């Protein structure tokens, strides 16, 4: 299929331009797309997705505009192409097309998403919109991070449906000869061809147990038959899925040998064979959801989304933070205290953060003061709630010279007893001193950090009731990132830090509200699988950014991109 071209001249009598001018607000997403669509999404931007021979495609610029408006309005593919056919604003947004400009079938959108996914720049629409915002001077050096639940596009399966569906999927993935061989291993009276839950008297506990055991034995027979064989990719994936769903939900009773549903929830439980990458998640301890998490970074001043990603619902918020900040974080710089020559002392080297310390420590030098102000103006500031107060992220931000505005949870005080911050941790001396003024050495552990065990010292201590109920005495765990956590807790006690945080961090909640205001394609995913959900979330962010750029008065001038806000 070859590259189609968007018509650049409209029929004055049939064009949507005269009709929409004055009716469509210039600062709306339709207005900004009408003005700038040829500069934003020229057909040539998608030329790598097409060949030099074949029939003409629907012009990619038109498809890109439809995709953006589809995500903005939360429409299905069929609804989007119908809207393009009959809503004058959509044709006006696509460069002012004629009223009778022909529509296209919904599979064009499916095909374009597939072509983008296979390309080297799958998120080019989001990248283009963000690049325009940057060139217009609307993206500074402040970033606010947050995440939001994205409900999956499939039904969560119970254990019986999950195992039977996995067996059915495996049998569909094999060729005819192997299928006959594998079916000979099945003991249940079930051909595993129809979808759904198998027949059973689910009110009878014995019948339920028998069904679960029979399904488990059929599944185990198939897994064992394929174990050790060299399998095609699709079959190997189906076999791994079957093994996972059996292993996560079932336990074999040691007494009677029956397989029963486990009285636990596996940590990384597969919840559907239709979307094996979806997971159980928790927004709070009392509020769960199934599906994915959408993560974003935004500039709190312009409210432009600068990065997005999607993970399974059971992942931590801090896990993808470095990916969200990848374009903003410089390469790690030695902090000036590392022992690079092996003499056991920190080396002064070139100073901290690439020489910043030497500039800051010379107040009498006017040029140094100017350099310091310049560096401070360019310093990355990262805001986030306590979910981003992980030691590894704090260490990365410190090493990059960023201003850390992420909260860190205070140490818990279980049962009202002494919290960890009541103990004096001296990392230089490798000791911990308790409120009773007893000091013990920190014993290093394998993965970094250490443990300070007070043991028998607690037995005769008058404060023991306020400290621990353990017969072995109080134990303090020292994180590998204890210095970073301590510095972050000390910083956030500053009233100025708290005022800055309170004024800035909540802005990302409003941006999430803009992204999630539509249920279909907003809060609930329209597609399945992490990669497709991530691409859809990125496109949604591009649409919301364009709407924001319209409000900021974005225009392409002879000297580049500019906004009324700048």
C-alpha positions as CSV (number, residue, x, y, z in Angstrom):
1,X,0.0,0.0,0.0
2,X,1.4,3.4,-1.0
3,X,1.2,6.7,0.8
4,X,-2.0,8.6,0.3
5,X,-2.0,12.4,0.1
6,X,-4.3,14.8,1.9
7,X,-6.0,17.3,-0.4
8,X,-4.6,20.8,0.2
9,X,-7.3,22.7,-1.6
10,X,-11.0,22.6,-0.8
11,X,-14.1,23.5,-2.8
12,X,-15.3,26.8,-1.5
13,X,-18.9,25.9,-1.9
14,X,-18.6,22.5,-0.2
15,X,-15.9,23.1,2.3
16,X,-16.6,22.8,6.1
17,X,-14.4,25.9,6.7
18,X,-17.0,28.6,6.1
19,X,-19.6,26.7,8.1
20,X,-17.3,26.0,11.1
21,X,-15.5,29.3,11.3
22,X,-17.2,31.2,14.1
23,X,-19.0,28.1,15.4
24,X,-15.9,26.2,16.5
25,X,-13.8,27.8,19.2
26,X,-10.2,28.6,17.9
27,X,-8.8,27.3,21.2
28,X,-10.6,24.0,21.1
29,X,-8.8,20.8,19.9
30,X,-10.8,21.1,16.6
31,X,-9.6,24.6,16.2
32,X,-5.9,23.9,16.8
33,X,-6.0,20.8,14.6
34,X,-7.6,22.8,11.8
35,X,-4.9,25.4,11.9
36,X,-1.9,23.2,12.4
37,X,-2.7,19.6,11.2
38,X,-0.5,19.9,8.1
39,X,2.4,21.0,10.2
40,X,1.7,18.6,13.0
41,X,1.0,15.4,11.1
42,X,2.1,15.8,7.5
43,X,1.6,12.7,5.3
44,X,5.4,12.4,4.9
45,X,5.7,11.8,8.7
46,X,4.2,8.3,8.1
47,X,6.0,7.5,4.8
48,X,8.1,4.7,6.4
49,X,4.9,2.8,7.1
50,X,4.0,2.3,3.4
51,X,5.6,0.8,0.3
52,X,6.4,2.3,-3.1
53,X,3.9,0.0,-4.9
54,X,0.2,-0.8,-4.4
55,X,-3.1,1.1,-4.0
56,X,-3.2,4.4,-2.3
57,X,-3.9,4.5,1.5
58,X,-6.3,6.8,3.2
59,X,-4.1,9.9,3.7
60,X,-2.2,9.3,7.0
61,X,-2.7,12.9,8.2
62,X,-6.5,12.4,8.1
63,X,-6.1,9.1,9.9
64,X,-3.9,10.6,12.5
65,X,-6.4,13.4,13.2
66,X,-9.2,10.8,13.5
67,X,-7.1,8.7,15.9
68,X,-6.4,11.8,18.1
69,X,-10.1,12.9,18.2
70,X,-11.2,9.3,18.8
71,X,-9.0,9.1,21.9
72,X,-10.1,12.6,23.0
73,X,-13.8,11.7,22.7
74,X,-13.5,8.1,24.0
75,X,-14.9,6.4,20.9
76,X,-14.7,2.9,19.4
77,X,-13.2,2.5,15.9
78,X,-16.7,2.2,14.4
79,X,-18.0,5.2,16.3
80,X,-14.9,7.3,15.2
81,X,-15.3,6.6,11.5
82,X,-19.0,7.4,11.8
83,X,-18.2,10.6,13.5
84,X,-15.7,11.6,10.8
85,X,-18.4,10.9,8.1
86,X,-21.1,13.0,9.7
87,X,-19.6,15.5,12.1
88,X,-18.5,18.7,10.3
89,X,-16.0,19.5,13.2
90,X,-14.0,16.4,12.4
91,X,-13.6,17.2,8.7
92,X,-12.8,20.8,9.7
93,X,-10.1,19.6,12.1
94,X,-8.6,17.5,9.3
95,X,-7.6,20.6,7.3
96,X,-11.1,21.8,6.3
97,X,-12.2,18.9,4.2
98,X,-15.4,19.1,2.1
99,X,-18.7,18.1,3.6
100,X,-18.9,15.2,1.1
101,X,-15.3,14.0,1.6
102,X,-15.5,10.2,1.6
103,X,-15.2,8.3,4.8
104,X,-13.4,5.0,5.4
105,X,-14.0,1.7,7.1
106,X,-13.0,1.2,10.8
107,X,-10.3,-1.4,9.8
108,X,-8.2,1.5,8.5
109,X,-7.7,2.5,12.2
110,X,-6.8,-1.1,13.1
111,X,-4.3,-1.2,10.3
112,X,-2.7,2.1,11.2
113,X,-2.2,1.1,14.8
114,X,-0.6,-2.2,13.6
115,X,1.7,-0.3,11.2
116,X,2.8,2.1,14.0
117,X,3.4,-0.8,16.4
118,X,5.7,-2.5,14.0
119,X,7.7,0.7,13.2
120,X,10.7,2.1,14.9
121,X,8.7,5.1,16.3
122,X,5.4,3.6,17.5
123,X,4.6,6.7,19.7
124,X,5.4,9.3,17.0
125,X,2.1,11.1,17.4
126,X,2.7,11.7,21.1
127,X,6.4,12.6,20.5
128,X,5.4,15.1,17.8
129,X,2.9,16.9,20.0
130,X,5.4,17.0,22.9
131,X,8.1,18.3,20.6
132,X,5.9,21.1,19.5
133,X,5.2,22.0,23.1
134,X,8.9,22.0,23.9
135,X,9.7,24.2,20.9
136,X,7.0,26.6,22.0
137,X,8.8,26.9,25.4
138,X,6.0,25.3,27.3
139,X,8.0,22.5,28.9
140,X,10.3,23.4,31.8
141,X,12.4,21.4,34.2
142,X,9.7,20.5,36.8
143,X,8.1,17.0,36.7
144,X,5.2,15.6,38.6
145,X,4.8,11.8,38.7
146,X,1.6,9.8,39.3
147,X,-0.2,6.7,38.3
148,X,-3.9,5.7,37.7
149,X,-5.7,2.4,37.4
150,X,-6.6,1.2,33.9
151,X,-9.3,-1.5,34.0
152,X,-8.7,-4.3,31.6
153,X,-10.9,-4.9,28.6
154,X,-11.7,-8.5,29.5
155,X,-13.6,-10.4,32.3
156,X,-11.6,-11.7,35.2
157,X,-11.9,-15.5,35.2
158,X,-12.4,-17.8,38.2
159,X,-10.1,-20.7,38.7
160,X,-12.3,-23.3,36.9
161,X,-12.8,-21.1,33.8
162,X,-9.2,-20.1,33.8
163,X,-7.8,-23.6,33.7
164,X,-10.3,-24.9,31.2
165,X,-9.7,-21.9,29.0
166,X,-5.9,-22.5,29.1
167,X,-6.4,-26.1,28.1
168,X,-8.6,-25.0,25.3
169,X,-6.1,-22.5,24.1
170,X,-3.3,-25.1,24.1
171,X,-5.3,-27.5,22.1
172,X,-6.0,-24.8,19.5
173,X,-2.3,-24.0,19.2
174,X,-1.2,-27.5,18.2
175,X,-1.4,-29.1,14.7
176,X,-3.8,-31.9,13.9
177,X,-1.5,-34.8,14.6
178,X,-0.3,-33.5,18.0
179,X,-3.9,-32.6,18.9
180,X,-5.0,-36.1,18.5
181,X,-2.1,-37.3,20.6
182,X,-2.8,-34.8,23.4
183,X,-6.5,-35.5,23.4
184,X,-5.8,-39.1,24.1
185,X,-4.3,-38.0,27.5
186,X,-7.5,-36.2,28.6
187,X,-9.7,-38.0,31.1
188,X,-12.6,-35.6,31.4
189,X,-15.7,-36.0,29.2
190,X,-15.1,-32.6,27.6
191,X,-13.9,-31.8,24.1
192,X,-12.6,-28.4,25.3
193,X,-14.0,-26.7,22.1
194,X,-16.7,-24.5,23.5
195,X,-15.9,-21.4,25.6
196,X,-17.3,-20.9,29.1
197,X,-17.7,-22.7,32.4
198,X,-18.1,-26.5,32.4
199,X,-21.4,-28.0,33.6
200,X,-21.4,-28.9,37.3
201,X,-23.6,-28.8,40.4
202,X,-21.7,-25.9,41.9
203,X,-23.9,-26.0,45.0
204,X,-22.4,-29.5,45.8
205,X,-19.0,-29.2,47.4
206,X,-18.1,-32.8,46.4
207,X,-19.0,-32.1,42.8
208,X,-17.0,-28.9,42.8
209,X,-13.9,-30.7,44.2
210,X,-14.2,-33.5,41.7
211,X,-14.4,-31.0,38.8
212,X,-11.4,-29.0,40.0
213,X,-9.3,-32.2,40.5
214,X,-10.3,-33.5,37.0
215,X,-9.4,-30.2,35.3
216,X,-6.1,-30.1,37.1
217,X,-5.2,-33.7,36.1
218,X,-6.0,-33.0,32.4
219,X,-3.9,-29.8,32.6
220,X,-1.0,-31.6,34.3
221,X,-1.1,-34.4,31.7
222,X,-0.8,-31.9,28.9
223,X,2.0,-30.0,30.5
224,X,4.0,-33.2,31.3
225,X,3.5,-34.4,27.7
226,X,5.0,-31.2,26.3
227,X,7.8,-30.9,28.9
228,X,11.2,-31.0,27.3
229,X,10.0,-30.8,23.7
230,X,11.1,-28.1,21.3
231,X,7.8,-26.2,20.6
232,X,6.8,-23.5,18.2
233,X,6.5,-20.0,19.7
234,X,2.7,-20.0,19.9
235,X,2.5,-23.5,21.4
236,X,5.3,-22.7,23.9
237,X,3.4,-19.6,25.0
238,X,0.2,-21.6,25.5
239,X,1.9,-24.3,27.4
240,X,3.6,-21.8,29.8
241,X,0.2,-20.1,30.4
242,X,-1.4,-23.5,31.2
243,X,1.4,-24.3,33.7
244,X,1.1,-20.9,35.3
245,X,-2.6,-21.0,35.9
246,X,-2.5,-24.5,37.4
247,X,0.5,-23.6,39.6
248,X,-0.9,-20.3,40.9
249,X,-4.4,-21.5,42.0
250,X,-4.1,-25.1,43.0
251,X,-2.5,-27.2,45.8
252,X,-2.4,-31.0,45.9
253,X,-3.5,-32.4,49.3
254,X,-0.8,-34.6,50.8
255,X,-3.3,-37.0,52.3
256,X,-5.8,-37.8,49.5
257,X,-3.8,-36.5,46.6
258,X,-6.7,-34.4,45.3
259,X,-6.0,-31.0,43.7
260,X,-7.9,-28.2,45.4
261,X,-8.2,-24.5,45.0
262,X,-5.5,-22.8,47.1
263,X,-6.7,-20.6,50.0
264,X,-4.4,-17.8,48.9
265,X,-3.9,-15.4,46.0
266,X,-0.7,-15.8,44.1
267,X,1.6,-12.7,44.0
268,X,1.6,-12.5,40.2
269,X,-1.7,-14.2,39.5
270,X,-2.8,-14.4,35.9
271,X,-6.5,-13.3,35.9
272,X,-7.5,-14.1,32.3
273,X,-6.3,-16.2,29.4
274,X,-7.7,-13.7,27.0
275,X,-5.3,-11.0,28.4
276,X,-2.6,-12.9,30.3
277,X,-0.7,-9.7,31.1
278,X,-3.5,-8.2,33.2
279,X,-3.1,-8.5,37.0
280,X,-4.9,-7.8,40.2
281,X,-3.9,-4.4,41.6
282,X,-4.7,-2.2,44.6
283,X,-5.0,1.6,44.5
284,X,-5.4,1.5,48.3
285,X,-5.4,-1.3,50.8
286,X,-9.2,-1.3,50.6
287,X,-9.7,-0.6,46.9
288,X,-8.7,-3.2,44.3
289,X,-8.9,-3.3,40.5
290,X,-8.0,-5.6,37.7
291,X,-5.9,-4.6,34.7
292,X,-3.0,-2.2,34.4
293,X,-1.5,1.0,35.7
294,X,-1.0,4.0,33.6
295,X,2.0,6.1,34.7
296,X,2.7,9.6,33.6
297,X,5.1,12.5,34.1
298,X,3.8,16.1,33.6
299,X,5.1,19.6,33.6
300,X,3.1,21.2,36.5
301,X,3.3,24.7,35.1
302,X,2.0,24.1,31.6
303,X,0.2,20.9,32.4
304,X,1.7,19.1,29.5
305,X,2.2,15.4,29.8
306,X,5.9,14.7,29.1
307,X,6.0,10.9,29.3
308,X,3.7,7.9,29.7
309,X,4.1,4.2,30.3
310,X,1.9,1.3,31.3
311,X,2.7,-1.6,33.7
312,X,0.7,-4.5,35.2
313,X,-1.7,-3.5,38.0
314,X,0.5,-5.2,40.6
315,X,3.6,-3.2,39.9
316,X,4.9,-0.4,42.2
317,X,4.6,3.2,41.2
318,X,8.3,3.9,41.6
319,X,9.3,1.0,39.3
320,X,8.8,2.8,36.0
321,X,9.8,6.3,37.3
322,X,13.2,6.3,35.7
323,X,11.6,5.5,32.4
324,X,9.3,8.4,32.7
325,X,12.3,10.7,33.5
326,X,14.6,9.1,30.9
327,X,14.6,12.2,28.7
328,X,15.2,14.5,31.7
329,X,17.8,12.7,33.8
330,X,21.4,13.2,32.9
331,X,23.9,10.4,33.1
332,X,24.9,9.5,36.7
333,X,27.8,11.7,37.9
334,X,30.2,10.6,40.7
335,X,29.3,12.4,43.9
336,X,32.8,13.4,44.9
337,X,32.8,11.1,47.9
338,X,33.6,7.8,46.2
339,X,36.9,6.1,46.9
340,X,38.3,5.8,43.4
341,X,41.9,5.4,44.3
342,X,41.5,2.7,47.0
343,X,42.9,4.7,49.9
344,X,39.8,4.3,52.0
345,X,38.9,8.0,51.8
346,X,36.5,9.9,49.6
347,X,38.0,11.6,46.6
348,X,37.3,15.3,46.1
349,X,37.6,14.8,42.3
350,X,35.7,17.4,40.3
351,X,33.2,18.2,43.0
352,X,29.6,17.1,43.2
353,X,27.2,17.1,40.3
354,X,29.8,17.8,37.7
355,X,31.5,20.8,39.5
356,X,28.4,22.4,40.9
357,X,29.8,22.2,44.5
358,X,32.8,24.3,43.6
359,X,30.6,27.0,42.1
360,X,28.3,27.1,45.1
361,X,31.2,27.4,47.6
362,X,32.6,30.6,46.0
363,X,30.2,33.3,47.0
364,X,32.7,36.1,46.3
365,X,32.9,35.3,42.6
366,X,30.2,37.2,40.6
367,X,30.6,34.9,37.7
368,X,30.2,31.9,39.9
369,X,27.0,33.3,41.3
370,X,25.6,33.7,37.8
371,X,26.6,30.2,36.9
372,X,24.9,28.9,40.1
373,X,21.7,30.7,39.2
374,X,21.8,29.3,35.7
375,X,22.3,25.8,37.0
376,X,19.5,26.1,39.6
377,X,17.2,27.3,36.8
378,X,18.0,24.2,34.8
379,X,17.8,21.8,37.7
380,X,15.3,19.0,37.4
381,X,12.7,19.0,40.2
382,X,10.7,15.8,40.6
383,X,7.5,15.8,42.6
384,X,5.7,12.6,43.7
385,X,3.6,11.2,46.6
386,X,5.0,8.6,49.0
387,X,4.7,5.8,46.5
388,X,7.8,7.4,44.8
389,X,9.8,7.7,48.0
390,X,11.8,4.5,47.2
391,X,15.4,4.5,48.1
392,X,16.7,3.4,44.7
393,X,14.8,6.3,43.0
394,X,16.0,8.8,45.5
395,X,19.6,7.7,45.0
396,X,19.2,8.0,41.2
397,X,17.8,11.5,41.5
398,X,20.5,12.6,44.0
399,X,23.2,11.3,41.6
400,X,21.6,13.3,38.8
401,X,21.6,16.5,40.9
402,X,17.8,16.7,40.8
403,X,15.8,18.6,43.4
404,X,13.9,15.8,45.2
405,X,10.3,16.7,46.0
406,X,9.0,13.2,46.5
407,X,7.5,12.3,49.9
408,X,9.0,9.5,52.0
409,X,6.8,7.6,54.4
410,X,7.7,8.0,58.1
411,X,8.8,4.7,59.8
412,X,5.8,2.9,61.2
413,X,5.2,2.7,64.9
414,X,3.5,-0.7,65.3
415,X,1.3,-0.9,68.3
416,X,2.3,2.6,69.4
417,X,5.8,1.4,70.1
418,X,9.1,3.1,69.3
419,X,9.4,3.8,65.5
420,X,12.7,3.4,63.7
421,X,13.4,7.1,63.8
422,X,13.7,7.0,67.6
423,X,16.9,5.1,67.1
424,X,20.2,6.9,66.3
425,X,21.7,5.3,63.2
426,X,25.4,6.2,62.8
427,X,26.5,4.9,59.4
428,X,30.0,6.2,59.8
429,X,30.6,4.1,62.9
430,X,28.2,1.3,61.7
431,X,26.2,1.4,65.0
432,X,22.6,1.9,66.0
433,X,21.7,3.4,69.5
434,X,18.4,2.7,71.0
435,X,16.3,5.1,73.2
436,X,17.8,3.3,76.2
437,X,21.3,4.4,75.0
438,X,22.4,0.9,74.2
439,X,24.6,0.7,71.0
440,X,25.0,-2.3,68.8
441,X,26.9,-2.9,65.6
442,X,25.3,-3.1,62.2
443,X,25.7,-6.5,60.7
444,X,25.9,-6.3,56.8
445,X,23.5,-8.4,54.8
446,X,23.9,-9.9,51.3
447,X,21.9,-7.4,49.3
448,X,23.2,-4.2,50.9
449,X,22.2,-2.5,54.1
450,X,22.4,-4.3,57.3
451,X,20.7,-5.5,60.6
452,X,21.2,-4.2,64.1
453,X,20.0,-6.8,66.7
454,X,19.8,-5.8,70.3
455,X,19.0,-9.3,71.5
456,X,19.6,-9.9,75.3
457,X,20.1,-6.1,75.9
458,X,16.4,-5.7,75.7
459,X,15.7,-8.2,78.5
460,X,16.5,-5.9,81.4
461,X,15.7,-2.6,79.7
462,X,13.0,-0.5,81.5
463,X,11.7,0.7,78.0
464,X,11.2,-2.8,76.5
465,X,7.4,-2.6,76.7
466,X,7.5,0.6,74.6
467,X,9.9,-1.0,72.1
468,X,9.2,-4.6,71.3
469,X,7.2,-7.7,72.2
470,X,9.7,-10.2,70.7
471,X,11.5,-12.5,73.1
472,X,14.6,-12.1,70.9
473,X,14.7,-8.4,71.4
474,X,14.3,-5.5,69.0
475,X,15.9,-5.7,65.5
476,X,16.4,-2.6,63.3
477,X,16.8,-3.2,59.5
478,X,19.1,-0.7,57.8
479,X,18.2,-0.1,54.1
480,X,20.9,0.0,51.4
481,X,19.6,3.5,50.8
482,X,19.3,4.6,54.4
483,X,21.3,7.9,53.8
484,X,19.0,8.9,51.0
485,X,15.9,8.1,52.9
486,X,17.2,10.0,56.0
487,X,18.0,13.1,53.9
488,X,14.7,13.0,52.2
489,X,12.8,12.8,55.5
490,X,14.8,15.7,56.9
491,X,14.2,17.8,53.8
492,X,10.4,17.3,53.8
493,X,10.2,18.6,57.4
494,X,11.1,22.1,56.1
495,X,7.9,24.3,55.9
496,X,9.1,25.8,52.6
497,X,9.4,22.2,51.1
498,X,5.9,21.4,52.3
499,X,4.5,24.6,50.8
500,X,6.1,24.0,47.5
501,X,4.9,20.4,47.5
502,X,1.4,21.3,48.4
503,X,1.2,23.9,45.7
504,X,2.6,21.8,42.9
505,X,2.0,18.0,43.4
506,X,-1.8,18.1,43.2
507,X,-1.8,19.5,39.7
508,X,-1.1,16.1,38.3
509,X,-4.5,14.9,39.8
510,X,-6.3,17.3,37.5
511,X,-4.3,16.1,34.5
512,X,-5.3,12.5,35.4
513,X,-8.9,13.7,35.6
514,X,-8.6,15.0,32.0
515,X,-7.2,11.7,30.8
516,X,-9.8,9.6,32.6
517,X,-12.9,11.6,32.0
518,X,-14.1,9.1,29.4
519,X,-14.9,5.6,30.6
520,X,-14.3,3.8,27.3
521,X,-10.7,4.3,26.3
522,X,-10.0,6.3,29.4
523,X,-10.5,4.5,32.7
524,X,-11.2,1.2,30.9
525,X,-8.7,0.0,28.3
526,X,-10.0,-0.5,24.8
527,X,-7.3,-3.1,23.9
528,X,-5.5,-6.1,25.4
529,X,-1.9,-6.6,26.3
530,X,0.7,-4.2,27.9
531,X,2.1,-3.0,24.6
532,X,-1.2,-2.1,23.0
533,X,-2.6,-0.5,26.2
534,X,0.6,1.5,26.5
535,X,0.3,2.7,22.9
536,X,-3.3,3.7,23.5
537,X,-2.5,5.5,26.7
538,X,0.3,7.4,24.8
539,X,-2.2,8.4,22.1
540,X,-4.7,9.6,24.8
541,X,-1.9,11.7,26.3
542,X,-1.2,13.2,22.9
543,X,-4.9,14.1,22.5
544,X,-5.1,15.7,25.9
545,X,-1.8,17.6,25.2
546,X,-3.2,19.0,22.0
547,X,-6.4,20.2,23.8
548,X,-4.2,21.9,26.3
549,X,-2.0,23.5,23.6
550,X,-5.2,24.9,22.0
551,X,-6.1,26.5,25.3
552,X,-2.6,28.0,25.5
553,X,-3.0,29.5,22.0
554,X,-0.5,27.3,20.1
555,X,0.3,28.6,16.6
556,X,2.9,27.9,14.0
557,X,4.6,31.2,12.9
558,X,7.2,31.9,10.4
559,X,9.8,31.5,13.1
560,X,8.5,28.3,14.5
561,X,6.0,27.3,17.2
562,X,4.7,29.8,19.8
563,X,1.9,30.0,22.3
564,X,0.1,32.9,23.8
565,X,1.2,31.7,27.3
566,X,4.9,32.4,26.3
